[in-house]
């Protein structure tokens, strides 16, 4: 089958829900617009909200450490900075354009993940920064796109005898039609999507965030260990940089690797 774009997802707030897109406008050397542009930094992270800087993911609220975040269904209006959170039957709205709203959102998330009152995180607006997992590497990697090959996820599901939700891998660009794990051997190659040219930068080594079931918020599969057991590595997906900008939409044809 020919490869196609199946999903486009941005994660405005690091560690919280992805937001589905039908189309995305990409610019040269930039990632998905406002992907991981905001975050909740841990109280002892050393992050100055007035002067944000790239930091390791361990300094933020993230699924790798805080599985309970998965129980929330969140959406950030990136224009107004209103953060909508659904927690079971409770629907909440926090105005993260105000100090009060940011503090209220941080306090709520503290209760969700079980932090003590004196360990409340800070809401961080990164401005031009992007708090991707590879943001410490270089500006090039900070603005990289995370690509998931759905055939690779299916291969893992078949190997372990259980369905693996591809959203565990929190990718931006989900592609179907490539051979399983072919993306891992495509480093430095270029791929084209509707005139947008991408260059594969590196394989994505998987962390404990992928252990979390996004429906139950429980760690039910040791995904990194299972990938290694069956395939001899801990990688799923790749990072890519945008060489030539343009529009990508769901259903677009994707070039071969």
C-alpha positions, 0 to 999 in steps of 0.5 A: 500500500502507498504510505499516507498520513493517518493522524496529525497531533500536537501536544501544546502542554508537555505531559498532557493530552494531544490535540488532533489536527486535520491540517498543519502548516509547517515552516523550515526548521520548525516543529508542529506549531506550539507543540510542547510550547507550554509545560508544568515545571517541578517546584525544584526544577530551577526553571525561572518562569520569566526566563525559561530555558531547555531542561530535561523532561525529568524537571516537568510533570510528565507521564514518565513519572506521573502516570495519573496525568493520563486520567485527564482529558485536556485541551489548551486554547493556544490563543486565549491560553484557557486550559480545559480539563476533564477529570471523570465527570468534572469539567474545569477551565483555567485561565493560564493567561493570568497568574491566578489561573496558572496557580490554580491549574498547577494546584489542581495538577498537584492534587492529581499526581499526589504532590505536597502543597509546598511542591506545586509546579509552575506553569511555563510559557516557553515562548519560542522554546519547545520542551520536547524530550530532545530540546537539550540537544540543540535548537535543531532537535528542539524543533524536530517532529516526532514520526510514528510508523503505525506498521511498527506499532502493529508489529509490536502488538503482534509480537506480544499478543496485545494491542498497543495504542500508538498514542502511547508514543505521543507522536506528531505525524502518524504514518501508515504504509511503510514497512515495519521499522523501516523508519529506523534504518532511514537516518539522514534520508529525506521524505516528502509529504505534499511538497513538505520535505523532512529529513530523518534525524534520529531514532526515538528511544522509548521511556517509561511514559509508554508504559502508561495505559491512556485509558486507565492511567495504569502502567500495564505494559513495559513497552521499552522492555518488550520492544527490546525483548522482541526486536533487540532495541528500545526504539519506536519512531524517529525525529525529523526536521523540516527542510521545506515548509508547507501544508500537510493534511490527514490523508496526504500521500507520503513518500517512500523511505 
